[in-house]
Amino acid sequence: MSFDNLGLNENILRGIKEAGFTEPSPIQEQAIPIVLEGHDMVAQAQTGTGKTAAFGLPVMSKINPQGGVQVLIITPTRELCMQVSDELYKLGKYANIKTVAVYGGQSISRQVDLISRGAQVVVATPGRLLDHLLNDRLRDFNPQYVILDEADEMLDMGFLEDIEEIFKFLPASRQTLLFSATMPREIRALAEKILKEPKTVSVQSKEVTSENIEQYFYVVEDWERSDAVVRLIDYEDPSRAIVFCRTKKDADELSTTLVARGYPAKALHGDLEQRQREEVIKSFKAGKVLILVATDVAARGLDIDNVTHVFNYHIPLDPESYVHRIGRTGRAGKAGKAVTLVKPLEFRELNRIKQVTKAQIYHMEVPTLEDVKSKKITKLVDKIKHQHITDEATELFAQMSSEMDISTLCMKLLSKVVSKNKAEGPSHIGIKGKNLERMIEAKSQDRDGKRGGNRRGFGNRGGGYRNDRGGSRDGGYKNDRSSRTSRDRDGNRGR
């Protein structure tokens, strides 16, 4: 199957070919004909499967370039809103498709002005879109095609009521598409309300995570996290990486630590102003920032090329979040690595992720300081061997070799280079060897009901750590979804 056989507009096909796409993904192959035929649709597929093109290509093939706003796409986060808008603009440029991203933190009047100038596609977050509609700012707003993207994420973020309110403003004679990675009861109920005799598409693979991603976990104590992730970055030497943290505070602190160690790093989370967030993402895409330290606000929607590594500073709260996070690497057929730091008390969460994703996540020991030094020296020697000799270097060598002997000159130059590649930190990090084996054995025995009371190796460390789902962990962070009280109505989770 190729895109040429799906019935898409010729100008849309030009955009597809320029983007480098050759064959449709399974979700695209199934969804595009249904959308072109005019049916409502419920589509279930994991992130990274090509959902944006699955709904964007067929609706852009059907719209009138001179017809004003005809497509409305609702996304849960600002980042995803910008991403979808950018991707559809690129794919539809030969069909003269104009897109506008509508989200909080930007000028209201400018958004209204851009829409009124002839945009055919509006991509919006629920909060800002509802604000426009309630205040009657969008004149003649009658989109024929309405898409809900990442519907389950909107449910998690508390936008379900906003979505139902938005649909009161939309024309009854419309084609509605709902895309979601999971289908909880509330999303199924929403689909029954807003869709008419929908077709159903479901794309699920035996292995939820990409086969291009190597997945590893390292067992560390809580106080070792910062040293561990710095050590792993030193050892892995990623060309571009995302580190996911659970809290804004952790993201800021880790970003500061990495910058102090000489890494170009920036934090991305909900406390940043919209302008700052856009600048961080732009710098990361351009390669000026090589390590993005982010909360889960960036787990969905970011489509950055050549992310070689994803580091989970904290284990994700559920398997779906794990899939979304590590899906930032191993894209477009390229290889990637996903690394997760795990405390002994988090083995249960890790096993759940393994069971749901059906992924092989291998245990590794954190490299020692000597391991890092040895690898850095090996890499440095290889670079020196293949370094091109410039005219400036030849002139400088002639000048300096007249002032000192060759051996001294070489030693000084190598000392200068090595000082910039210096490895630091404790010699050993993490739990390994027999200590780890004893902890795993104790955990297994406790699970089988053979032991009671305090668990050997899993006692109450750090003062009041509770392992129940509703309890307080890691300084007051609650793990139940009902505790998400800090929500940005325009798509920011508040983390």
ChimeraX attribute file (.defattr): number of C-alpha atoms within 10 A of each C-alpha:
attribute: neighborCount
match mode: 1-to-1
recipient: residues
	/A:1	10
	/A:2	11
	/A:3	20
	/A:4	13
	/A:5	9
	/A:6	16
	/A:7	13
	/A:8	19
	/A:9	18
	/A:10	13
	/A:11	16
	/A:12	24
	/A:13	21
	/A:14	15
	/A:15	20
	/A:16	20
	/A:17	13
	/A:18	12
	/A:19	12
	/A:20	8
	/A:21	14
	/A:22	13
	/A:23	14
	/A:24	19
	/A:25	19
	/A:26	17
	/A:27	22
	/A:28	23
	/A:29	17
	/A:30	18
	/A:31	24
	/A:32	22
	/A:33	17
	/A:34	18
	/A:35	23
	/A:36	18
	/A:37	9
	/A:38	15
	/A:39	19
	/A:40	24
	/A:41	24
	/A:42	22
	/A:43	26
	/A:44	21
	/A:45	22
	/A:46	24
	/A:47	21
	/A:48	20
	/A:49	19
	/A:50	15
	/A:51	23
	/A:52	20
	/A:53	22
	/A:54	23
	/A:55	29
	/A:56	25
	/A:57	24
	/A:58	24
	/A:59	24
	/A:60	28
	/A:61	20
	/A:62	15
	/A:63	20
	/A:64	14
	/A:65	17
	/A:66	11
	/A:67	10
	/A:68	20
	/A:69	26
	/A:70	22
	/A:71	23
	/A:72	23
	/A:73	26
	/A:74	25
	/A:75	26
	/A:76	31
	/A:77	28
	/A:78	27
	/A:79	24
	/A:80	26
	/A:81	25
	/A:82	22
	/A:83	20
	/A:84	25
	/A:85	22
	/A:86	17
	/A:87	16
	/A:88	22
	/A:89	21
	/A:90	17
	/A:91	23
	/A:92	24
	/A:93	15
	/A:94	15
	/A:95	20
	/A:96	16
	/A:97	22
	/A:98	23
	/A:99	27
	/A:100	23
	/A:101	23
	/A:102	29
	/A:103	26
	/A:104	22
	/A:105	12
	/A:106	13
	/A:107	11
	/A:108	15
	/A:109	10
	/A:110	11
	/A:111	18
	/A:112	16
	/A:113	14
	/A:114	16
	/A:115	23
	/A:116	16
	/A:117	11
	/A:118	17
	/A:119	21
	/A:120	24
	/A:121	27
	/A:122	24
	/A:123	28
	/A:124	28
	/A:125	28
	/A:126	28
	/A:127	20
	/A:128	19
	/A:129	22
	/A:130	20
	/A:131	16
	/A:132	15
	/A:133	17
	/A:134	13
	/A:135	8
	/A:136	11
	/A:137	16
	/A:138	16
	/A:139	10
	/A:140	10
	/A:141	18
	/A:142	19
	/A:143	20
	/A:144	18
	/A:145	26
	/A:146	25
	/A:147	22
	/A:148	20
	/A:149	25
	/A:150	25
	/A:151	28
	/A:152	20
	/A:153	19
	/A:154	24
	/A:155	16
	/A:156	14
	/A:157	23
	/A:158	19
	/A:159	23
	/A:160	19
	/A:161	11
	/A:162	16
	/A:163	22
	/A:164	13
	/A:165	15
	/A:166	18
	/A:167	14
	/A:168	11
	/A:169	13
	/A:170	17
	/A:171	14
	/A:172	12
	/A:173	10
	/A:174	19
	/A:175	22
	/A:176	24
	/A:177	24
	/A:178	25
	/A:179	24
	/A:180	22
	/A:181	21
	/A:182	17
	/A:183	17
	/A:184	12
	/A:185	9
	/A:186	12
	/A:187	18
	/A:188	12
	/A:189	11
	/A:190	15
	/A:191	21
	/A:192	11
	/A:193	11
	/A:194	18
	/A:195	18
	/A:196	14
	/A:197	11
	/A:198	19
	/A:199	15
	/A:200	15
	/A:201	17
	/A:202	17
	/A:203	15
	/A:204	14
	/A:205	12
	/A:206	9
	/A:207	12
	/A:208	18
	/A:209	23
	/A:210	21
	/A:211	14
	/A:212	15
	/A:213	22
	/A:214	20
	/A:215	20
	/A:216	17
	/A:217	20
	/A:218	21
	/A:219	25
	/A:220	21
	/A:221	16
	/A:222	17
	/A:223	10
	/A:224	16
	/A:225	20
	/A:226	15
	/A:227	19
	/A:228	25
	/A:229	22
	/A:230	19
	/A:231	25
	/A:232	18
	/A:233	19
	/A:234	22
	/A:235	20
	/A:236	15
	/A:237	14
	/A:238	18
	/A:239	12
	/A:240	20
	/A:241	26
	/A:242	30
	/A:243	27
	/A:244	28
	/A:245	24
	/A:246	19
	/A:247	17
	/A:248	21
	/A:249	15
	/A:250	19
	/A:251	24
	/A:252	18
	/A:253	13
	/A:254	25
	/A:255	23
	/A:256	17
	/A:257	16
	/A:258	19
	/A:259	13
	/A:260	11
	/A:261	15
	/A:262	10
	/A:263	17
	/A:264	17
	/A:265	25
	/A:266	24
	/A:267	26
	/A:268	25
	/A:269	24
	/A:270	22
	/A:271	13
	/A:272	13
	/A:273	11
	/A:274	16
	/A:275	10
	/A:276	13
	/A:277	19
	/A:278	16
	/A:279	13
	/A:280	20
	/A:281	20
	/A:282	13
	/A:283	16
	/A:284	22
	/A:285	18
	/A:286	12
	/A:287	14
	/A:288	12
	/A:289	18
	/A:290	20
	/A:291	26
	/A:292	24
	/A:293	28
	/A:294	28
	/A:295	27
	/A:296	22
	/A:297	22
	/A:298	25
	/A:299	21
	/A:300	22
	/A:301	23
	/A:302	20
	/A:303	20
	/A:304	15
	/A:305	15
	/A:306	19
	/A:307	25
	/A:308	22
	/A:309	28
	/A:310	27
	/A:311	24
	/A:312	24
	/A:313	25
	/A:314	19
	/A:315	24
	/A:316	21
	/A:317	15
	/A:318	14
	/A:319	20
	/A:320	17
	/A:321	16
	/A:322	20
	/A:323	22
	/A:324	21
	/A:325	25
	/A:326	28
	/A:327	26
	/A:328	27
	/A:329	29
	/A:330	25
	/A:331	21
	/A:332	11
	/A:333	11
	/A:334	13
	/A:335	17
	/A:336	24
	/A:337	20
	/A:338	25
	/A:339	24
	/A:340	24
	/A:341	23
	/A:342	22
	/A:343	19
	/A:344	17
	/A:345	20
	/A:346	14
	/A:347	15
	/A:348	13
	/A:349	16
	/A:350	21
	/A:351	13
	/A:352	13
	/A:353	22
	/A:354	14
	/A:355	12
	/A:356	15
	/A:357	20
	/A:358	14
	/A:359	18
	/A:360	14
	/A:361	18
	/A:362	11
	/A:363	13
	/A:364	12
	/A:365	16
	/A:366	22
	/A:367	18
	/A:368	18
	/A:369	18
	/A:370	13
	/A:371	14
	/A:372	21
	/A:373	18
	/A:374	14
	/A:375	15
	/A:376	19
	/A:377	14
	/A:378	11
	/A:379	12
	/A:380	15
	/A:381	12
	/A:382	11
	/A:383	11
	/A:384	11
	/A:385	9
	/A:386	8
	/A:387	9
	/A:388	9
	/A:389	9
	/A:390	9
	/A:391	9
	/A:392	8
	/A:393	11
	/A:394	10
	/A:395	10
	/A:396	11
	/A:397	15
	/A:398	10
	/A:399	11
	/A:400	12
	/A:401	14
	/A:402	9
	/A:403	10
	/A:404	10
	/A:405	10
	/A:406	13
	/A:407	9
	/A:408	11
	/A:409	15
	/A:410	13
	/A:411	11
	/A:412	12
	/A:413	10
	/A:414	13
	/A:415	11
	/A:416	11
	/A:417	12
	/A:418	15
	/A:419	9
	/A:420	9
	/A:421	14
	/A:422	13
	/A:423	20
	/A:424	15
	/A:425	12
	/A:426	12
	/A:427	12
	/A:428	16
	/A:429	21
	/A:430	22
	/A:431	19
	/A:432	17
	/A:433	8
	/A:434	9
	/A:435	11
	/A:436	16
	/A:437	12
	/A:438	14
	/A:439	19
	/A:440	17
	/A:441	14
	/A:442	18
	/A:443	20
	/A:444	13
	/A:445	14
	/A:446	16
	/A:447	12
	/A:448	9
	/A:449	8
	/A:450	9
	/A:451	14
	/A:452	9
	/A:453	7
	/A:454	10
	/A:455	14
	/A:456	14
	/A:457	17
	/A:458	14
	/A:459	11
	/A:460	13
	/A:461	12
	/A:462	11
	/A:463	7
	/A:464	12
	/A:465	16
	/A:466	14
	/A:467	13
	/A:468	10
	/A:469	11
	/A:470	14
	/A:471	14
	/A:472	16
	/A:473	16
	/A:474	12
	/A:475	10
	/A:476	9
	/A:477	14
	/A:478	15
	/A:479	16
	/A:480	13
	/A:481	12
	/A:482	11
	/A:483	10
	/A:484	16
	/A:485	11
	/A:486	12
	/A:487	15
	/A:488	17
	/A:489	21
	/A:490	23
	/A:491	28
	/A:492	22
	/A:493	21
	/A:494	19
	/A:495	21
